[in-house]
Structures are given as C-alpha cells and as structure tokens.
Amino acid sequence: MSPREAVGWADQLGCAVEDVPAVLTRQARTLEALRVEVVRAQDQMVGVPDREVAGSLHRAACSLGVAVVRVHDAAVSARRTA
C-alpha cells in the first residue's frame, strides 16, 4: 500500500496511519460476522415462496464475502508497508 493510500484509508477510518492495519483487520472481522449472519438468514429462508428474497440474501452473502477479502487484503498490504 502506498503512503497516499494509507493516508486515504486513515482519513476515511478516522484513525492514525499507523493504526490502519489493525482497524482494517477489525473491519474485516466485523464484515465476516455480518456475512455469517446473512448466510444464517439465507439458510432459514431456503423454502420461502418469494424466490427473490432467497436470491437477495444469496447476493448479499456473496457481496459481503468479496468485501471481507478486499478489506483483509488491504490490511495485509498496509501491514507490509507500515
């Protein structure tokens, strides 16, 4: 992660540049917990008559999974350059 990117992350996260890796790691954990909750809701609604509900939950879980990976990768990158 470039110094400019680290400053951008710090500004958006409201933390010091040196805290970016830890804050991003916490954010990744929070997003993963949300993904698990969405998957749990998806599992409970497998047979609902409105297939759009099930599809929406599936897309939400997938999107959260992508976000977890991206935030985790940003944390790793920030940690390498810190």
Secondary structure, DSSP 8 states (H G I E B T S, - for coil): --HHHHHHHHHHHTS-GGGHHHHHHHHHHHHHHHHHHHHHHHHHTTT-S-HHHHHHHHHHHHHHHHHHHHHHHHHHHHHHH-
